[in-house]
Amino acid sequence: MGSRLSVVSALRGFLPARAVLHEEEDTRPYECDGLTAYRQLPMVVALPETEEQVRKILQTCHAMGVSVVPRGAGTGLSGGALPPGDGVLLSMAKFMRAVRVDPLARVAVVQPGVRNAAISELASPHGLYYAPDPSSQIACSIGGNVAENSGGVHCLKYGLTLHNVLGLRGFTIEGEAIALGGEALDAPGYDLLALAIGSEGMLVVVTEVTVKLLPRPQSARVIMASFADVEKAGDAVAKIIAAGIIPAGLEMMDKPATRAVEEFVGAGYDLEAAAILLCESDGASEEVEDEIARMKAVLEGAGATRMTVSRDEAERLRFWSGRKAAFPAMGRISPDYYCMDGTIPRKRLGEVLNFIAALEKKYGLRCPNVFHAGDGNLHPLILFDANNPDELDRTERFAAEVLEKCVAVGGTITGEHGVGVEKINQMCVQFRPDELELFHAVKRAFDPAGLLNPGKAVPTLARCAEYGRMHVHGGKLPHADLPRF
């Protein structure tokens, strides 16, 4: 393993000095991603501008036995871009070029540093857009979306990043060029594209992404529905899907979340409701009107106390502005927040929300809830002060209980934020040792030395054994009767 000076010297052999940072004042901005509770100064930060430079960085680090952590815009919420204290942080921020937009094939080819929202801006003159829309879409990069398999408020109907990316180009840790997928409907061989998407930068450093573009819907309207208690709101979500309706978006916010958001952006939310649902329909005008009527009937039957349907595009965007601003809104009422990302069966929403409410009292911490209700993807926001070590400890224990409850009811520990360092212990609850060993085998196939984003996503069996001493009874993982995903 190389020293800081030897790594800097090796990288500056082919990179300009401005592209190799190693002084603390220069590396400090890279010490964490959106999970700010965990920080680590990188030994060296590399800022390449070309694919050839990326290849050489990886070859150099591989030869020197130095670990590499790829980083996009740094908006991730699971610590996936937490730098190694003894390795290279590889920032792809300068890869911001749109290679081409093909309106006939309905594809865009972009570099990984291009912002999510910028893809739709590029496609807009052609009446097209890119569907996945994480709440951080004005800032997050498509490369980071690929790493985490990001979703967004419209992923219920249009799918996650996985369903909207056609191809990737990049390099392995050894600097070997790799191309996965393509613009055809299928590619020969194993579907390694699906393997790479959501692999959290552990298999491939992506340098180019081909995405699918969709025609912008002719019409879109959203219902804001109020409920007197969260359990009824959760039940309403299950009833909408059971009625055979797949809304463009189906989001839920509880009263603490709507209050914080309303004070921040003035979205027009009902502040008296225990929970609100945002249910959107898009498509042809006649189709939208019919679906809105059907959803209103289901919501009324499920106990909605009030319903407001957006009258025009400006009001629709205003309703969504609150949901999109939910995370930053928490900054006005708490020094820090810890955002969870568990996914559960829709029919268990009410039960799990009541469980979270009980944990608020147990740990003495507030936890507003805002989430993708349509696909059961929870985003509890635990509010705490990172400068108070006791509060951070209680927050971590609170979060662990929430994630393990998700597994207990038949769900998973992540829906779109990834595992990173945040949920690595809960991987021991989600998966059996033999399953974890399969994950490690896949990792070794791409990265035998374990140098690319080490210590993330997949725990070692030794780590699970240590975690199990606190959580496992009778030598078995909890919930052993549940199917594993």
BELDACOR-V803764 format. One record per residue. N is the residue number from 1. RES is the residue in one small letter. PHI is phi in degrees with one decimal (NA if undefined). OMEGA is omega as a letter, one per 40 degrees, with the letter a starting at -180 (NA if undefined). BURIAL is I if it has 24 or more other ideal C-beta (glycine too) atoms within 12 Angstrom, else O. Layout:
BEGIN
n=(N/N)
res=(RES/RES)
phi=(PHI/PHI)
omega=(OMEGA/OMEGA)
burial=(BURIAL/BURIAL)
END
This chain:
BEGIN
n=(1/2/3/4/5/6/7/8/9/10/11/12/13/14/15/16/17/18/19/20/21/22/23/24/25/26/27/28/29/30/31/32/33/34/35/36/37/38/39/40/41/42/43/44/45/46/47/48/49/50/51/52/53/54/55/56/57/58/59/60/61/62/63/64/65/66/67/68/69/70/71/72/73/74/75/76/77/78/79/80/81/82/83/84/85/86/87/88/89/90/91/92/93/94/95/96/97/98/99/100/101/102/103/104/105/106/107/108/109/110/111/112/113/114/115/116/117/118/119/120/121/122/123/124/125/126/127/128/129/130/131/132/133/134/135/136/137/138/139/140/141/142/143/144/145/146/147/148/149/150/151/152/153/154/155/156/157/158/159/160/161/162/163/164/165/166/167/168/169/170/171/172/173/174/175/176/177/178/179/180/181/182/183/184/185/186/187/188/189/190/191/192/193/194/195/196/197/198/199/200/201/202/203/204/205/206/207/208/209/210/211/212/213/214/215/216/217/218/219/220/221/222/223/224/225/226/227/228/229/230/231/232/233/234/235/236/237/238/239/240/241/242/243/244/245/246/247/248/249/250/251/252/253/254/255/256/257/258/259/260/261/262/263/264/265/266/267/268/269/270/271/272/273/274/275/276/277/278/279/280/281/282/283/284/285/286/287/288/289/290/291/292/293/294/295/296/297/298/299/300/301/302/303/304/305/306/307/308/309/310/311/312/313/314/315/316/317/318/319/320/321/322/323/324/325/326/327/328/329/330/331/332/333/334/335/336/337/338/339/340/341/342/343/344/345/346/347/348/349/350/351/352/353/354/355/356/357/358/359/360/361/362/363/364/365/366/367/368/369/370/371/372/373/374/375/376/377/378/379/380/381/382/383/384/385/386/387/388/389/390/391/392/393/394/395/396/397/398/399/400/401/402/403/404/405/406/407/408/409/410/411/412/413/414/415/416/417/418/419/420/421/422/423/424/425/426/427/428/429/430/431/432/433/434/435/436/437/438/439/440/441/442/443/444/445/446/447/448/449/450/451/452/453/454/455/456/457/458/459/460/461/462/463/464/465/466/467/468/469/470/471/472/473/474/475/476/477/478/479/480/481/482/483/484/485)
res=(m/g/s/r/l/s/v/v/s/a/l/r/g/f/l/p/a/r/a/v/l/h/e/e/e/d/t/r/p/y/e/c/d/g/l/t/a/y/r/q/l/p/m/v/v/a/l/p/e/t/e/e/q/v/r/k/i/l/q/t/c/h/a/m/g/v/s/v/v/p/r/g/a/g/t/g/l/s/g/g/a/l/p/p/g/d/g/v/l/l/s/m/a/k/f/m/r/a/v/r/v/d/p/l/a/r/v/a/v/v/q/p/g/v/r/n/a/a/i/s/e/l/a/s/p/h/g/l/y/y/a/p/d/p/s/s/q/i/a/c/s/i/g/g/n/v/a/e/n/s/g/g/v/h/c/l/k/y/g/l/t/l/h/n/v/l/g/l/r/g/f/t/i/e/g/e/a/i/a/l/g/g/e/a/l/d/a/p/g/y/d/l/l/a/l/a/i/g/s/e/g/m/l/v/v/v/t/e/v/t/v/k/l/l/p/r/p/q/s/a/r/v/i/m/a/s/f/a/d/v/e/k/a/g/d/a/v/a/k/i/i/a/a/g/i/i/p/a/g/l/e/m/m/d/k/p/a/t/r/a/v/e/e/f/v/g/a/g/y/d/l/e/a/a/a/i/l/l/c/e/s/d/g/a/s/e/e/v/e/d/e/i/a/r/m/k/a/v/l/e/g/a/g/a/t/r/m/t/v/s/r/d/e/a/e/r/l/r/f/w/s/g/r/k/a/a/f/p/a/m/g/r/i/s/p/d/y/y/c/m/d/g/t/i/p/r/k/r/l/g/e/v/l/n/f/i/a/a/l/e/k/k/y/g/l/r/c/p/n/v/f/h/a/g/d/g/n/l/h/p/l/i/l/f/d/a/n/n/p/d/e/l/d/r/t/e/r/f/a/a/e/v/l/e/k/c/v/a/v/g/g/t/i/t/g/e/h/g/v/g/v/e/k/i/n/q/m/c/v/q/f/r/p/d/e/l/e/l/f/h/a/v/k/r/a/f/d/p/a/g/l/l/n/p/g/k/a/v/p/t/l/a/r/c/a/e/y/g/r/m/h/v/h/g/g/k/l/p/h/a/d/l/p/r/f)
phi=(NA/-79.9/-76.3/-56.9/-66.5/-67.8/-69.1/-58.9/-62.9/-64.7/-70.4/-74.6/-68.9/-137.0/-110.8/-65.4/-56.7/-66.5/-97.3/-129.3/-104.8/-145.5/-75.2/-55.6/-63.7/-88.6/-90.1/-55.1/-61.8/-104.7/-72.2/-156.7/-106.8/-69.7/-89.0/-74.7/-68.2/-116.7/-134.9/-157.2/-68.9/-71.6/-67.6/-143.4/-115.0/-110.4/-124.5/-71.0/-122.7/-132.0/-62.6/-63.7/-66.3/-60.9/-58.1/-67.6/-60.6/-65.6/-62.1/-65.9/-65.4/-62.8/-64.0/-91.3/70.1/-104.1/-73.8/-133.2/-118.1/-72.4/-140.0/-96.8/-83.7/78.6/-92.2/-59.4/-116.0/-123.8/77.1/-64.3/-104.6/-60.2/-75.6/-81.2/-71.3/-125.1/-142.8/-106.6/-92.6/-98.9/-84.8/-100.5/-63.2/-86.0/-89.1/-115.5/-95.6/-85.8/-70.8/-166.5/-122.2/-113.8/-68.4/-74.8/-81.3/57.0/-135.9/-129.5/-112.6/-135.5/-81.4/-68.4/-83.0/-68.3/-67.2/-53.5/-65.8/-66.4/-64.3/-66.5/-64.4/-66.5/-85.1/-55.7/-58.3/-98.3/73.7/-119.2/-157.4/-101.7/-71.6/-58.3/-137.7/-55.6/-60.3/-91.9/-62.8/-72.1/-122.2/-69.5/-97.6/-65.7/-63.3/-67.1/-60.1/-64.3/-61.1/-102.3/53.1/-65.6/-115.1/135.7/-69.2/-106.0/-73.6/-58.3/-89.9/-106.6/88.8/-86.2/-53.5/-51.4/-87.4/-125.9/-108.6/-96.7/-160.4/-136.0/-127.5/179.4/-137.5/-79.4/-61.5/-85.6/83.5/-79.7/-68.2/-141.6/-126.3/-123.9/70.2/161.3/-82.7/-74.4/-67.2/-147.5/-123.2/-68.4/84.4/-65.5/-82.5/-75.8/-62.4/-64.7/-68.3/-72.1/-73.2/90.2/-86.2/58.6/69.5/-95.4/-115.1/-142.7/-95.0/-82.1/-118.3/-156.8/-130.0/-106.5/-113.9/-86.4/-108.7/-119.4/-65.6/-66.1/-59.1/-63.4/-146.6/-152.6/-138.2/-129.6/-99.9/-102.3/-113.0/-102.3/-134.5/-80.5/-149.9/-67.9/-66.5/-64.8/-63.4/-63.0/-64.4/-62.8/-60.5/-62.4/-69.2/-62.9/-66.3/-64.2/-78.7/84.1/-102.2/-114.5/-65.0/-64.3/-150.5/-144.9/-116.0/-132.3/-137.8/-89.5/-59.4/-58.9/-69.2/-64.2/-64.8/-62.6/-68.1/-62.5/-68.3/-86.4/-123.7/63.2/-82.1/87.6/-79.9/-79.2/-83.5/-90.0/-71.6/-70.3/-157.0/-123.8/-113.6/-111.1/-120.0/-111.2/-121.9/-140.3/138.4/-66.6/-55.3/-64.7/-63.5/-65.1/-60.9/-65.9/-69.0/-61.1/-62.5/-65.2/-67.0/-60.8/-63.5/-64.9/-63.4/-63.3/-66.4/-87.5/102.6/-61.8/-90.9/-161.1/-138.1/-127.0/-103.7/-57.2/-88.2/-151.9/-63.5/-62.4/-70.7/-59.1/-65.4/-67.0/-60.4/-73.7/-60.1/-67.3/-63.4/-66.8/-95.9/-59.7/-67.7/-61.9/-61.1/-66.9/-64.1/-83.0/-117.2/-153.2/-60.4/-144.4/-140.7/-116.5/-96.6/-84.1/-151.8/-80.8/-127.3/-134.9/-60.8/-55.6/-68.1/-101.7/-56.5/-58.9/-58.7/-71.5/-64.4/-66.6/-62.6/-64.5/-60.5/-67.1/-67.2/-56.1/-71.7/-60.5/-100.8/65.6/-130.9/-81.1/-148.1/-62.9/-122.4/-145.8/-164.1/-81.2/-64.2/-59.9/-112.4/69.8/-91.3/-81.9/-132.9/-62.7/-114.1/-79.8/-93.5/-156.6/-117.7/-64.7/-77.7/-106.1/-56.7/-66.8/-65.4/-63.2/-62.8/-64.9/-63.8/-64.3/-70.5/-57.7/-61.7/-61.8/-64.8/-63.0/-64.6/-73.5/-66.7/-58.7/-65.9/-62.0/-94.0/96.8/-105.0/-133.2/-85.8/-153.1/-114.4/-155.4/-91.5/85.8/-95.3/53.7/-98.9/-63.3/-110.1/-64.4/-67.0/-70.9/-60.5/-70.0/-85.0/-70.8/-124.2/-79.3/-55.5/-68.2/-69.7/-62.9/-65.0/-64.9/-60.3/-64.1/-65.3/-62.8/-58.3/-64.2/-64.3/-92.6/-145.3/-56.7/-84.0/66.1/-96.9/-92.7/48.3/-69.6/77.5/-111.7/67.0/-112.2/-74.5/-74.6/-66.0/-65.1/-63.5/-64.8/-63.3/-65.3/-65.9/-65.4/-61.6/-91.7/-122.5/-100.5/-118.4/67.7/75.7/-121.5/-66.6/-63.1/58.7/-64.7/-79.0/-81.0/-64.7/-100.1/-106.2)
omega=(a/i/i/a/a/i/i/a/a/a/i/i/i/i/i/a/a/a/i/a/i/i/a/a/i/a/a/i/a/a/i/i/a/i/a/i/a/a/i/i/i/i/a/i/i/a/a/i/a/i/i/i/i/a/a/i/a/i/a/a/i/a/a/a/a/a/a/i/i/a/i/a/i/i/a/a/a/a/a/i/i/a/i/i/a/a/a/i/a/a/i/a/a/i/a/a/i/a/i/i/a/a/i/i/a/i/i/i/a/i/a/a/i/a/i/a/a/i/i/i/i/a/a/i/a/a/a/i/i/a/a/a/i/a/i/a/i/a/a/a/a/i/i/i/i/a/a/a/a/i/a/a/i/a/i/a/a/i/i/i/i/a/a/i/a/a/i/i/i/a/i/i/i/a/i/i/a/i/a/i/a/a/i/a/i/i/a/i/i/a/a/i/i/i/a/a/a/a/i/i/a/a/a/i/a/i/i/a/i/a/i/i/a/i/i/a/i/a/i/i/a/i/i/a/a/i/a/i/a/a/i/i/i/i/a/i/a/a/i/a/i/i/i/a/i/a/i/i/i/a/a/i/i/a/i/i/a/i/i/a/a/i/a/a/a/a/a/a/i/a/i/a/i/i/i/i/i/a/a/i/i/a/i/a/a/i/a/a/i/a/i/i/i/i/i/i/i/a/i/i/a/i/i/a/a/i/i/i/a/a/a/a/a/i/i/i/i/i/a/a/i/i/a/a/a/a/i/i/a/i/i/a/a/i/a/i/a/a/i/a/i/i/a/i/a/a/i/a/a/i/a/i/i/i/i/i/i/i/i/i/a/a/i/a/i/a/i/a/i/a/i/a/a/i/i/a/a/i/i/a/a/a/a/i/a/i/i/a/a/i/i/i/i/i/a/i/i/a/a/i/i/a/a/i/i/i/a/a/i/a/a/a/i/i/a/a/a/a/i/i/a/a/a/i/a/i/i/i/a/a/i/i/a/i/i/i/i/i/i/i/i/i/a/i/i/a/a/a/i/a/a/a/a/i/a/i/a/a/i/i/i/i/i/i/i/i/a/i/i/a/a/i/i/i/a/i/i/i/a/a/a/i/a/a/NA)
burial=(O/I/O/I/O/O/I/I/O/I/I/O/O/O/I/O/O/O/I/I/I/I/O/O/O/O/I/O/O/I/I/I/I/I/I/I/I/I/O/I/I/I/I/I/I/I/I/I/I/O/I/O/I/I/I/I/I/I/I/I/I/I/O/I/O/I/I/I/I/I/I/I/I/I/I/I/I/I/I/I/I/I/I/I/I/I/I/I/I/I/I/I/I/I/I/O/I/I/I/O/I/O/O/O/O/I/I/I/I/I/I/I/I/I/I/I/I/I/I/I/O/I/I/O/O/O/O/I/I/I/I/I/I/I/I/I/I/O/I/I/I/I/I/I/I/I/I/I/I/I/I/I/I/I/I/I/I/I/I/I/I/I/I/I/I/I/I/I/I/I/I/I/I/I/I/O/O/I/I/I/I/O/O/O/O/O/O/O/O/O/O/I/I/I/I/I/I/I/I/I/I/I/I/I/I/I/I/I/I/I/I/I/I/I/O/O/I/O/I/I/I/I/I/I/I/I/I/O/I/I/I/I/I/I/I/I/I/I/I/I/I/O/O/O/I/I/I/I/I/I/I/I/I/I/I/I/I/I/I/I/I/I/O/I/I/O/I/I/I/I/I/O/I/I/I/I/I/I/I/I/I/I/I/O/O/O/O/I/O/O/I/I/O/I/I/I/O/I/I/O/O/I/I/I/I/I/I/I/I/I/O/O/O/O/O/I/O/I/I/I/I/I/I/I/I/I/I/I/I/I/O/O/I/I/O/I/I/I/I/I/I/I/I/I/I/I/O/I/I/I/I/I/I/I/I/I/I/O/I/I/O/O/I/O/I/I/I/I/I/I/I/I/I/I/I/I/I/I/I/I/I/I/I/I/O/I/O/O/O/O/I/I/O/I/I/I/I/I/I/I/I/I/I/I/I/I/I/I/I/I/I/I/I/I/I/I/I/I/I/I/I/I/I/I/I/I/I/I/I/I/I/I/I/O/O/I/O/O/I/I/O/O/I/O/O/I/I/O/O/I/I/I/I/I/I/I/I/I/I/I/O/O/O/I/O/O/I/I/O/O/I/O/O/O/O/O/I/I/I/O/O/O/O/I/O)
END
